[in-house]
């Protein structure tokens, strides 16, 4: 395996320099357009193929940026980047292209959890380590991937539920019937599954919490607004909105406002969000969103540390989690100015 990689890295420096002059340190091309598996390799460069879910949110853009900042020629890497545009078939095609190009490592954020066994077996047969970023997969054999770098989504959901329980108690509403609408992310996504499981595990401990509906709002502002409008028309009385990312929360707040209601600390509707992008944190500070559970997109550095361990022949854990916080109006002011996304 190491011999094959070393041979791959001894490709034409001249061709690489020409290509870098055209495209920069990374390439966002359809992988099938890169026909020669050695054409983009030079002595000392580690070639990393990355397939991203898409660009559906501010969070996803920041996650992509963290990868592109780390995997540069200056840092000893050549990055082949693919945007799957929210389609699993695009992502499987990208992974197979990475395999045919004999990249050194594959990093990808799975669009959904199931349907990866075959292509990951192909990567394993080719001797290419696979690192899951952000989301997880469900496979019959977990040796098909090396490790996962990302967030503990179940804990995030539980943190949101515990915050709500504490907040309602502070408000003296622990015996009141609380109608809750959940704006869920893409069906089958790890973040959707984990946040739902974590929040509902707390909700089931409170008989007065009435889950009206969990609607798929696709992690986008437009769909969040659409689903929020529909649920307001359907149910009328909604006490809490749990939005599984900030983009959906932005749409929900717009819909609630247009319905003549208010949100946040002094509002009619409690809003719980996830991700903690700068715009959302500013809304927390203003009291428009009550709480935001951080999902840290800065995962590129941790992915690189895993790759460095593998390059040294060291064992790695099956999962690595990024550090995250819970932001409320009481603590958010300390973090807004330092937010890069």
C-alpha angles and dihedrals in degrees: 000000000000090000091054091050093048090052090049091054092056094074126130113305089194094058091045092052091051092050093047089051089057102040109020125232095320134034127223098192135127101275093227089066090067099080103166111069090203099041095095100041129099133176108285098015119118110211115221124186113204125189114192125198093236139272100283098135147021087255093055091050090053091047091053091047091054090056095046093049092055105038099062133134089249089059092048101263141110111210124206105191127195129187108208092195093221095300121120092204089059090052095049089049090052093050091051090050090052089051093050090050090051095230116186095236137012119212120181142161106222114230089214134000103247134061102050105104097098100046093042089052087054090053091048091050088052091052094242116143113229121211118193113217124203098335134053138228134224109224134159091235116040091196086077088085128040103216145326126239117195147070132329095241095181090056090048090055092047090049089055092049093048091048090053092048091051093044094050090049091052088051092049091242100118092114097041120101106255117202111209129193118193123206102201127196128238112327112256095017116134092234091052093048096045098044091047093049093046096048095043091050088063094039092058089061090062115066091190093062109098113195103208097185144329107221127190106239096169097232091279132121094228094052092042090056093045094050093044091053090050094048092048089053092045101045106017097191109070119161101177135027117197108196114189092212139018097248091060089045090056089055092044093052090051092051093047091049092049088052088060096254132117132225139209137030096345097024141102095248128047110223122204117185140177135219102041101225116176096260091052093047089053088054090050089052090051091049095245093116115037100208138356122203109212121238104186112220094186094102102129095089093051091048089053092050089054091050091049090053090050091048088055090050093247125148117253133206120251092243138020121193127206119228116261140180140206111238123208132163088267097062108017096090091070093062110035098084093052094050111117097189 
